[in-house]
Amino acid sequence: MRALTYSTLIGLLAATGLRPGEALRLDRSDVNLVSGILSIRESKFGKSRFVPVAESTRAALEQYAQKRDQLCPLRLSEAFLVSEHGKRLKAGTARSIFVRMSRAIGLRIGYRGWAR
């Protein structure tokens, strides 16, 4: 579940330009898998907006939702992107995972606990 969720999160960020916090705050009701429209609620400066996504992104989000619902049949959260425990991803955890992944592929080099 973790690999599925984080690959979807990173792909969503790359495909849409959403801020990480916006993606993490998406609820299931914010992601229209038929029309491919994301509802971003009360983001920076309290503004809301609709973000259309490309067909390939819509299809990837639909595939994620299907696999998520198979792997986590009990809905413990209204979050669209969930942890392996079926709950909303925490921003700090997502940031930590991203740092670890980017170090593992050589994108970042850690020095005394700091990423640079």
C-alpha positions in Angstrom: 0.0 0.0 0.0 2.8 2.4 0.9 4.5 2.1 -2.5 1.2 2.5 -4.3 0.2 5.6 -2.4 3.6 7.3 -2.6 4.0 6.7 -6.3 0.5 8.1 -6.9 1.2 11.1 -4.7 4.5 11.9 -6.5 2.9 11.4 -9.9 -0.1 13.6 -8.9 2.3 16.4 -7.8 4.3 16.2 -11.0 1.3 16.0 -13.3 -0.7 18.8 -11.6 1.6 21.2 -9.8 -0.4 20.8 -6.6 1.3 21.8 -3.4 2.0 18.7 -1.3 -0.4 19.8 1.4 -3.2 20.2 -1.1 -2.7 16.7 -2.4 -2.6 15.3 1.2 -5.8 17.1 2.1 -7.8 15.6 -0.8 -10.8 13.7 0.3 -12.5 11.1 -1.8 -15.3 13.5 -2.6 -12.7 16.0 -3.9 -11.5 13.7 -6.7 -14.0 13.3 -9.5 -12.8 10.2 -11.3 -15.4 10.6 -14.1 -14.7 14.1 -15.2 -11.1 14.3 -14.0 -11.6 17.4 -11.9 -9.9 17.9 -8.4 -11.6 20.2 -5.9 -8.9 22.0 -3.9 -10.6 23.5 -0.9 -9.3 26.4 1.2 -5.7 26.2 0.1 -3.1 29.0 0.3 -4.8 32.2 1.5 -8.0 30.3 2.1 -8.8 30.1 -1.6 -10.5 27.1 -3.3 -10.2 26.1 -7.0 -10.9 23.3 -9.4 -8.0 21.6 -11.1 -8.6 19.6 -14.3 -6.3 16.6 -14.9 -5.1 14.9 -18.0 -6.8 11.7 -19.0 -3.7 9.7 -18.1 -3.7 11.3 -14.6 -7.4 10.6 -14.2 -6.9 6.9 -15.2 -3.9 6.6 -12.8 -6.1 8.1 -10.0 -8.9 5.7 -10.8 -6.5 2.7 -10.8 -5.1 3.9 -7.4 -8.6 4.2 -6.0 -9.6 0.7 -7.1 -6.4 -0.9 -5.6 -6.7 1.2 -2.4 -10.2 0.0 -1.9 -9.1 -3.7 -2.5 -6.2 -3.4 -0.1 -8.1 -1.3 2.5 -11.7 -2.5 2.3 -12.7 -0.8 5.6 -12.9 2.9 5.1 -11.1 4.5 8.1 -10.8 7.9 6.5 -12.4 10.1 3.9 -8.9 10.8 2.6 -8.2 10.0 -1.0 -4.5 9.1 -0.4 -4.1 6.8 2.6 -1.4 5.1 4.6 -1.0 1.4 4.9 -3.3 1.7 7.9 -6.1 3.2 5.8 -5.7 6.7 7.4 -4.8 10.1 5.9 -1.1 10.6 5.2 0.6 12.9 7.7 2.6 15.7 6.1 5.7 15.0 8.2 5.7 11.3 7.4 5.3 12.1 3.7 8.1 14.5 3.8 10.4 12.0 5.6 9.5 9.2 3.1 10.3 11.6 0.2 13.7 12.5 1.7 14.5 8.8 2.1 13.4 8.0 -1.5 15.3 10.9 -3.0 18.5 9.9 -1.0 18.1 6.2 -2.2 18.1 7.3 -5.8 21.0 9.8 -5.4 18.8 12.9 -5.7 19.8 14.1 -2.3 22.9 13.5 -0.2 22.4 13.6 3.6 25.0 15.2 5.9 24.6 14.9 9.6 20.9 14.4 9.5 20.2 17.3 7.1 19.2 17.0 3.5 20.8 19.3 1.0 
